[in-house]
Amino acid sequence: MAQAINTGNFEALVATGKPLVLDFWATWCGPCKRLAPVIEELAKDYDGIAIVGKCDVEEDEELAMRFRVRNIPTVVFIKDGKEVDRSVGLVPRPVLEEKIKAML
């Protein structure tokens, strides 16, 4: 299951050294709802290899602002604490998976 990521646990997750896939979303966002099952699948498939999580922009504006998220869904790919890639909008699983593999 995708982990809930917020300002409170973000630094600890980065400190694990694992690549981080962070989906910024909101409950009212239709494309976010359509992307959610893909994020859950990726979380399951990459368990132990990468951290795949979600940040509700309505609940944690601070983290969304830190990554300059202007549209949702936005998936940010983080390695060694730095953003290395991002995907904006509803994209197919292979696109996201390719970006994850590039971090490994």
C-alpha positions in Angstrom: 0.0 0.0 0.0 1.2 3.5 -0.8 2.5 5.3 2.3 1.0 8.6 3.5 3.8 11.1 3.1 3.8 14.5 4.7 6.1 17.2 6.1 6.3 15.3 9.3 7.7 12.1 7.9 9.4 13.2 4.6 12.9 13.7 5.9 12.9 10.3 7.7 11.8 8.6 4.5 14.5 10.4 2.5 17.1 9.3 5.2 16.4 5.6 4.4 18.4 6.1 1.2 15.7 4.5 -0.9 14.3 6.2 -4.0 11.1 8.0 -3.2 8.1 8.3 -5.5 5.7 10.9 -4.2 2.2 11.3 -5.7 0.6 14.7 -4.9 -3.2 14.4 -5.1 -6.5 15.5 -3.7 -9.8 13.8 -3.0 -11.8 16.0 -5.4 -9.4 15.4 -8.3 -10.7 13.0 -11.0 -7.4 12.2 -12.7 -5.9 11.6 -9.2 -8.6 9.0 -8.5 -7.8 7.3 -11.8 -4.0 7.3 -11.1 -4.5 6.0 -7.5 -4.7 2.2 -8.5 -1.5 2.6 -10.5 0.3 4.2 -7.5 -0.9 1.3 -5.3 0.3 -1.3 -7.8 3.7 0.4 -7.9 3.9 0.5 -4.1 3.3 -3.2 -4.0 5.6 -4.1 -6.9 8.5 -1.9 -5.6 8.1 -2.7 -1.9 11.5 -2.8 -0.3 13.2 -1.3 -3.3 11.6 2.2 -3.4 9.2 4.1 -1.2 6.0 4.9 -3.1 3.7 7.3 -1.3 1.0 9.9 -1.6 0.6 13.4 -0.3 -2.8 15.0 -0.1 -2.2 18.6 -1.1 -5.3 19.7 0.9 -3.8 18.2 4.1 -0.1 19.2 3.6 0.2 22.4 1.5 3.8 22.9 2.9 5.2 19.8 1.2 3.3 20.6 -2.0 4.7 24.2 -2.0 8.3 22.9 -1.3 8.1 20.9 -4.6 6.3 23.7 -6.4 3.3 21.5 -7.3 0.9 23.6 -9.4 -1.2 20.9 -11.0 -2.4 17.5 -9.7 -1.7 14.7 -10.0 2.0 15.4 -9.9 4.4 12.5 -9.2 7.8 13.6 -8.0 10.8 11.2 -8.2 13.3 11.8 -5.4 16.8 10.3 -5.1 19.3 11.2 -2.4 16.9 13.9 -1.2 16.8 15.7 -4.5 14.1 15.7 -7.2 15.4 13.9 -10.3 12.2 13.8 -12.4 8.5 14.5 -12.3 5.4 13.6 -14.1 2.4 15.9 -14.3 -1.1 14.8 -15.1 -2.6 11.3 -15.7 0.1 9.2 -17.3 0.2 5.4 -18.0 2.0 3.0 -15.6 4.9 2.3 -18.0 5.9 6.0 -18.0 6.0 6.0 -14.2 7.8 2.7 -14.1 10.5 3.8 -16.5 11.2 6.8 -14.2 11.4 4.6 -11.2 13.8 2.2 -12.9 16.0 5.1 -13.9 16.5 5.9 -10.2 17.5 2.3 -9.3 
